[in-house]
Amino acid sequence: MLRFVTGALLGLVFTSTLTFAGTSVPQHQGGSNPWLIQNGNTCSVVAKGAGQDDGPTILEAFSVCGKNAKVQLDGYYVVNTLLKTTGLQNVEIVLSGTIQYTPNIAYWSPNSFFLTYQNATTFWLLGGNQLHLHGGGTIDGNGQVWYDAFASSGNAGTAGGSSTTFARPVPLTVSNSTNVLVENIHQIGSPFWNNFVIGSSFVEYRNISIVSTSFSSSPAANTDGWDIYRSDHVTIRDSNINNDDDCVSFKPNSTNILVSNLNCNGSHGVSVGSLGQYAGETDIVANVTVENVVMANAQNGARIKVFGGNPSPTSTAGGGTGFVRNVTYRDYHVENVDNPILIDQCYSTPPATCAQFPSTLNISDVHFINVTGTSSGKEKGVVVSMECSAECEDITATGTDLTPPAPFNASYICQNISTINELDFPCIS
């Protein structure tokens, strides 16, 4: 079937539909790709169907509509091509459909975009200025095949990082960007971290739903909700996260961060760090507010995690320096959490190494306000554990109300805290 609809007599506009073997193929106005429809400054991608790769057409849409334009993604897209959409300027991305990355480990592991830090890689590298990604659609990482393969191989990097020989890509990375808003998006089945913000400023996420859980006996490993790295003025709010690792992680050089109104289930907490992993590097996390969080069925609640020291100048497992400063956890409710409040300066480091080479990263000006709820009892009665390798200064707590399960009584471990008199619970060393 061939159908034409003509417009004005001068400058005719044609829209057409070709039907081959029962498949409707829209024709591209002014171009050769039948799966890309351009209407003014809007590019719409039509899904090919039948398991065919829509990645090249998505890339073409961003190439054509990469400035002062809109990209419409309203179909069910299969993607088996790296999405590198950078250098964008004032682009609205309306994802009302689904982007599903193929479970093709043989392709993605070597071909996803390498991001260096902790050997992270990504399916989609999004970058530019004045970007708005929204629409109520879904990003599907097809994670189950990765969880099963990882459980069999155990091929991981240090401290929850990826491996160069078994890269597990991040579904969405915002890189080298300014003024970005991501909202009303569903993310499911991430092979690794769900979101990575790197080298960016003024980035906001809101109304995000994350579900990265396994349907087999293989756990969904390292499925952080967000990881922020070398970025400034990042906001994450009004979202629901169901995963098995950090709900949010403030990695090195994260500054001026707001996390507000999150529901986190099954996670490892909202964590500062890990920091100090790389010898010779200076890691900074400063000016962070975490408020109105519900943390349920989790390993940790409000956490700061820092590697111990290391004698090797080339270590990738500790020995870095830096500081954590001006961090506030406020109105933070925990339910069935192993470690409701945790400061750990011997993270992922043998105790003997920490004893001989303690961390030199400084922690100060940290405030826990109205941290309430219940622990799981995994640590018996311990509901607070703050163990600093050197003296932590200006650590305060008010409104703390944490209860372990019976028969335990609440206990609070404090080591090298200079301001014990500003904590509203009785410390034991």
Number of C-alpha atoms within 10 A of each C-alpha: 9 7 10 11 10 11 11 8 7 6 8 9 13 15 14 16 16 15 13 9 5 8 12 12 16 17 20 20 16 11 11 9 13 17 21 22 21 21 12 9 14 20 25 22 24 22 23 19 13 8 13 12 18 23 20 13 21 26 18 17 24 23 15 16 23 24 18 14 19 25 23 23 23 19 18 19 26 21 21 20 21 19 21 19 18 19 15 21 18 18 23 22 20 19 22 18 18 20 23 20 25 20 17 12 17 9 13 22 20 16 16 23 21 17 16 10 13 17 19 22 30 28 25 22 23 20 23 22 20 19 23 18 19 22 19 18 22 21 22 22 27 19 26 21 19 27 26 19 15 19 15 10 9 12 14 19 16 13 16 17 17 23 18 18 12 21 27 31 31 24 29 23 25 23 21 19 24 21 17 23 17 19 22 19 23 20 23 21 25 33 28 29 32 28 22 24 24 23 18 24 24 18 22 19 21 20 19 21 20 26 20 30 22 19 11 11 9 17 19 25 24 25 28 30 30 24 22 25 23 19 26 22 18 22 18 22 21 18 21 21 24 21 30 26 28 29 31 26 26 26 25 27 23 30 24 19 24 17 22 20 19 25 19 28 23 21 26 28 31 27 23 26 28 22 30 32 29 22 19 17 15 17 23 23 26 22 18 23 17 24 21 19 25 19 29 26 21 26 22 27 35 26 24 26 19 31 30 32 29 24 12 13 12 12 15 18 20 31 29 25 23 20 18 27 19 18 23 21 24 22 20 24 23 29 20 23 29 26 26 31 25 22 23 19 28 24 23 18 18 11 13 11 16 20 13 12 17 21 26 21 25 19 26 19 16 22 19 21 17 19 24 19 21 21 31 23 21 15 16 17 20 23 28 25 22 22 19 23 24 17 16 22 18 19 22 19 22 15 15 18 15 22 23 24 15 10 9 13 13 20 19 16 16 19 18 15 24 15 14 18 13 14 19 13 18 12 17 10 11
